[in-house]
């Protein structure tokens, strides 16, 4: 069987390109893993603080699970939920090896950074 420079090992070109993009993203994230964990901590704390401030100003929590937890046990329960999420993430991080570990802090910080930005925007508007 002859191969040439365009042979993708039986993988369609679109999938090969997608896989290369993912590999580059994971490698880049792994180079900055320490910063990603710092961003997890900062965004977690900022999200809790801004959520509390928003609730005090009459806004409502958008996540129904968090909304119920806060209603039942206060803002501390939001912190407990987030610590639980980090615990699950750390367990997964320990189970992974190599560069793939970096997807864990990336997966934790992206939604929290997003929530923090939304909260800050709502509070500043």
C-alpha positions, 0 to 999 in steps of 0.5 A: 500500500503506497502512502504519500504526503496527504495520507491521513492514516484512513482518517478523513481530512476534516477529522484529522484537522480537528484532532490537530487543533485539539492536540495544539489546544491541549498542549498550549493549556498544559504549558499554562496549567499553573496559571489555569489553576490560579484562574480557577481559584480567582474566578471561583472566589469572584463568582461567589462574591459577585453572586452575593452582591447581585443577590443583595441588589435583587438579582437572582441566581441563574443556575436552578441547583445553585439557586435552591442551595442558596435559598436553603443554606445561604451563599456558603452553599454556593461555595460548597458546591464550587469546592465540590466541583473542584474536588471532582476536577482534582480527582479527574486530574489525578486520573489523567496523565500527561498533557491531558491533565490541563483540560481539567482546570481549563474546563473549570475556569472557563464557565466560572470566568464567563459567570464572573463576567456576566455578573460583573456586567449585570452589576455595572450596568 
